[in-house]
Amino acid sequence: MKLLQIDSSARRSSISRQLTSSFLDAWKKENSGGEAMERDLSTTALPHITDDWAGVFGDPSKLTPSQQLYLLTSDELIKELIAADTIVIGAPMYNFTISSLLKAWIDQIVRPGKTFVYGEGGPRGLLGGRKVVVITSRGGSYTAGKPQAALDFQEPYLRSVLGFIGLTDITFIHAEYQTGGEKAEASRSAAIEQIRQVVGQQSSSLVAEVVH
Ligand SMILES: Cc1cc2nc3c(=O)[nH]c(=O)nc-3n(C[C@H](O)[C@H](O)[C@H](O)COP(=O)(O)O)c2cc1C
C-alpha cells in the first residue's frame, strides 16, 4: 500500500499539518508494510501556468527545451500521484477557498493525456480507484444548513476538480473554529477521531476486497 501525504499550508504552526500527521501515524499502524510519500508544497518549487505549459498538448518528442524543463515538475507530481493508493491532503481555508500552493499543485496535476483524456463522451478522468481524504482547517464553520455554508468554495471546488481526474472516492474531515478556544479544541479532537475511523474503515474494506 502507498500513501501520498500532501501538505499545503506554509505556516509552521499549521493545524492541517498536525492533522495530516495524525493521519500518517494512524495509517502506518494499519499498514505496517506500506510506503508513505510526503509532498510538502511549501518547499516545492511550483511553477505558475506559462506559455510553456502548452507543451502538454504537443508531441512529447517535439517539446522545446524550455517546455521540457517546465513540465519536469508536473511529471514528478503526477508520477507520485499515480503511485499512490491513498492520498491525504491537508488544506487550509484562505478567503473561503484553498491555498495558492494547493491551487498551483492542481494546475500541474490536471493534465490532458496523463490524468484525464478527452473522449467521445467528453473528458474522462484516469485516476479512478484511489482513495482521497481531504483534511481542512478553517477559522469559521461552514456546516450544511448554516448561512456561511454558501461561502465554502473549498470542499465543492476540490470535489469537482479531483473528480474531473477520476478521484471521486473523497472523504472530507473538517477542523472548524480554528481561531483558538474550546470550540477549536473540540473540533480538532473530533477530526482526530474521524481520522482514526476513516483509516480503520479503509483498512477493513481493503481486507474485504482481498477476501472476495
Ligand atoms: C490569509 C488568511 C485567510 C483566511 N481566510 C479564512 C476564511 O476565509 N475562512 C475561514 O474560516 N478561515 C480563514 N482563515 C483561517 C484559517 O483557515 C485557519 O487559520 C486555518 O487553521 C489555516 O490552516 P493551517 O493552520 O493549516 O495553516 C484565514 C487565515 C488566513 C491566514
The ligand as a Gaussian input file, in Angstrom:
#p B3LYP/6-31G(d) Opt

LIG

0 1
 C       -4.929000      34.849000       4.820000
 C       -5.913000      34.035000       5.595000
 C       -7.216000      33.903000       5.138000
 C       -8.130000      33.152000       5.862000
 N       -9.389000      33.026000       5.375000
 C      -10.304000      32.292000       6.057000
 C      -11.615000      32.132000       5.558000
 O      -11.991000      32.635000       4.511000
 N      -12.481000      31.386000       6.276000
 C      -12.131000      30.771000       7.442000
 O      -12.967000      30.101000       8.031000
 N      -10.882000      30.890000       7.942000
 C       -9.964000      31.630000       7.268000
 N       -8.684000      31.751000       7.748000
 C       -8.297000      30.992000       8.957000
 C       -7.572000      29.712000       8.542000
 O       -8.397000      28.907000       7.745000
 C       -7.133000      28.924000       9.776000
 O       -6.156000      29.689000      10.463000
 C       -6.568000      27.549000       9.435000
 O       -6.162000      26.919000      10.630000
 C       -5.413000      27.628000       8.438000
 O       -4.878000      26.332000       8.203000
 P       -3.410000      25.924000       8.754000
 O       -3.488000      26.062000      10.257000
 O       -3.210000      24.526000       8.327000
 O       -2.429000      26.888000       8.150000
 C       -7.752000      32.518000       7.058000
 C       -6.420000      32.644000       7.510000
 C       -5.527000      33.391000       6.802000
 C       -4.113000      33.496000       7.314000

